[in-house]
């Protein structure tokens, strides 16, 4: 669900001091985008919203969520009338976020 090696690499790249700020900003931005996605359900901008979420998620190791966003993005690009399981995507984000927030202190302690 979470690619902890990606998280550790990012922390090394930006430094431990800035890492907490990056995590906070990431969670704020993605929470807002997910809330918007949940509220609008189906709209003409679905492909770009899923693209944003995919890239954001991948940068901070949200592997499963990123994969679901990528699949949804591809589906949206092929046919706007195709049903995308947004509930699965939203549920995966909620689970991933919980695991990330709960396990981050232990994973980054070493």
C-alpha positions in Angstrom: 0.0 0.0 0.0 2.8 2.4 0.9 6.2 2.3 -0.7 8.3 3.1 2.3 11.5 3.0 0.4 10.1 5.9 -1.8 9.2 7.8 1.4 12.7 7.3 2.8 14.3 8.4 -0.5 12.2 11.5 -0.5 13.2 12.3 3.1 16.9 11.9 2.2 16.5 14.1 -0.9 14.8 17.0 0.8 16.2 16.6 4.3 14.6 15.6 7.5 13.8 19.2 8.5 11.8 20.0 5.4 10.2 16.5 5.1 7.5 17.2 7.7 6.5 20.4 5.8 6.3 18.4 2.6 4.2 15.7 4.2 1.8 18.3 5.7 1.5 20.1 2.4 1.0 16.9 0.5 -1.8 15.7 2.8 -3.5 19.1 2.7 -3.5 19.3 -1.1 -4.5 15.7 -1.7 -7.2 15.8 1.0 -8.7 18.8 -0.8 -8.5 17.2 -4.2 -10.0 14.0 -2.8 -12.8 15.9 -1.2 -13.5 17.7 -4.4 -13.5 14.5 -6.3 -15.9 12.9 -3.9 -18.3 15.9 -4.0 -18.4 16.1 -7.8 -18.3 12.4 -8.6 -18.4 12.6 -12.4 -17.3 15.7 -14.2 -15.4 16.7 -17.3 -12.2 17.3 -15.5 -11.9 13.8 -14.0 -8.9 12.8 -16.1 -6.8 15.8 -14.9 -7.9 15.4 -11.3 -6.9 11.7 -11.3 -3.6 12.7 -13.1 -2.8 15.2 -10.3 -3.7 12.7 -7.6 -1.6 9.9 -9.3 1.5 12.1 -9.4 1.1 13.4 -5.9 0.5 10.0 -4.5 3.5 8.5 -6.3 5.8 11.1 -5.1 5.1 10.3 -1.4 4.9 6.5 -1.8 1.1 6.0 -1.9 1.6 3.1 -4.3 -1.8 1.5 -4.4 -3.7 4.8 -4.5 -1.5 6.0 -7.3 -2.1 2.8 -9.3 -5.9 3.2 -8.9 -5.7 6.8 -10.0 -3.6 5.9 -13.0 -6.1 3.2 -14.1 -9.0 5.7 -13.6 -7.1 8.4 -15.6 -6.5 6.0 -18.5 -10.2 5.0 -18.5 -11.3 8.6 -18.4 -9.0 9.4 -21.3 -10.4 6.6 -23.4 -14.1 7.3 -22.9 -15.9 9.9 -20.8 -19.0 7.6 -20.5 -17.1 4.8 -18.9 -17.8 4.2 -15.2 -14.8 4.7 -12.9 -15.1 3.3 -9.4 -14.4 6.5 -7.5 -15.5 4.9 -4.3 -12.7 2.3 -4.6 -10.2 5.1 -5.3 -11.5 7.2 -2.4 -11.5 4.3 0.0 -8.0 3.3 -1.0 -6.8 6.9 -0.2 -8.5 6.8 3.2 -6.8 3.5 4.0 -3.4 4.6 2.6 -3.5 7.9 4.5 -4.3 6.1 7.8 -1.5 3.6 7.3 0.9 6.4 6.3 0.1 8.7 9.2 0.1 5.9 11.8 3.3 4.2 10.6 5.4 7.1 9.5 7.0 7.9 12.9 8.1 4.2 13.2 9.3 3.9 9.6 11.3 7.1 9.7 12.8 6.6 13.2 15.6 4.4 12.1 
